[in-house]
Each structure stands twice: as C-alpha cells, then as structure tokens.
Amino acid sequence: MTRTIALRASALFVVLTILCGAVGLGSHAVVAEAMFLISASLGALMLFFALATPDHAAVPVRVRKVRAHR
C-alpha cells in the first residue's frame, strides 16, 4: 500500500467515524449506538497500531561503482 492510498483510506475512515459518532450520539436507536461503539473501537485500534510502529531508520547499503569495460 502506498502512502497516498493509506492517507486516503485513513481520511475516509476518519470521516465515516465522525459521521457514525454524530449519528450514534444524536440518536437513541440501538443500531446507531452500536455503530458508534464499533467505529470508536476500530479508531482506537488503528491509533494503537499507528503509534506502536517503530521509527523508520536509514539502512546503510554498500554501493559498488560500475566500471565501463573497454
């Protein structure tokens, strides 16, 4: 998955979570509350995985010079 796709997916998830949260808090229906709880738990899980990933570090790689054969 590329960064652009991951950014789009996370932005879409945030928008859907906010929408489900607004419906869940504004409505007294059981289904709306369940949607709010599911989206909140998934958001917390995604935040945990985002914060648990290690920092990216540069890996040293030896580069050989290519000599032109004559």
Secondary structure per residue as TSV (DSSP state, phi and psi in degrees):
chain	resnum	aa	ss	phi	psi
A	1	M	-	360.0	130.4
A	2	T	-	-83.5	167.9
A	3	R	H	-64.9	-36.4
A	4	T	H	-64.2	-43.9
A	5	I	H	-67.0	-40.4
A	6	A	H	-64.6	-39.3
A	7	L	H	-65.6	-42.2
A	8	R	H	-63.7	-42.8
A	9	A	H	-65.3	-41.9
A	10	S	H	-69.3	-37.3
A	11	A	H	-65.3	-42.0
A	12	L	H	-64.4	-40.4
A	13	F	H	-64.6	-39.9
A	14	V	H	-64.1	-42.7
A	15	V	H	-63.7	-44.1
A	16	L	H	-66.2	-36.5
A	17	T	H	-65.6	-42.5
A	18	I	H	-64.2	-41.2
A	19	L	H	-63.7	-46.6
A	20	C	H	-66.0	-35.9
A	21	G	H	-65.9	-40.8
A	22	A	H	-65.3	-42.0
A	23	V	H	-67.7	-40.7
A	24	G	H	-66.2	-39.4
A	25	L	H	-78.5	-27.9
A	26	G	H	-87.1	-14.7
A	27	S	-	-115.2	153.8
A	28	H	-	-103.7	12.1
A	29	A	-	-76.1	146.2
A	30	V	H	-66.9	-36.6
A	31	V	H	-65.5	-40.6
A	32	A	H	-65.6	-39.8
A	33	E	H	-66.5	-37.2
A	34	A	H	-66.1	-41.3
A	35	M	H	-61.5	-40.4
A	36	F	H	-64.1	-44.3
A	37	L	H	-67.4	-39.5
A	38	I	H	-65.5	-46.0
A	39	S	H	-68.2	-35.3
A	40	A	H	-67.5	-40.7
A	41	S	H	-69.4	-37.6
A	42	L	H	-66.5	-38.3
A	43	G	H	-63.2	-42.2
A	44	A	H	-65.2	-38.8
A	45	L	H	-66.0	-42.5
A	46	M	H	-65.6	-37.8
A	47	L	H	-65.6	-39.5
A	48	F	H	-61.4	-46.6
A	49	F	H	-66.5	-35.1
A	50	A	H	-67.4	-38.0
A	51	L	H	-82.3	-19.9
A	52	A	H	-86.7	-11.2
A	53	T	S	-72.2	142.3
A	54	P	-	-72.1	157.9
A	55	D	-	-68.1	146.3
A	56	H	-	-77.5	131.9
A	57	A	-	-126.4	148.6
A	58	A	-	-70.6	138.5
A	59	V	-	-104.8	123.2
A	60	P	-	-70.0	132.2
A	61	V	-	-129.3	132.1
A	62	R	-	-80.1	131.3
A	63	V	-	-112.8	126.5
A	64	R	-	-93.4	139.8
A	65	K	-	-78.6	133.5
A	66	V	-	-90.6	122.3
A	67	R	-	-98.3	136.7
A	68	A	-	-77.4	127.6
A	69	H	-	-83.7	130.4
A	70	R	-	-109.4	360.0
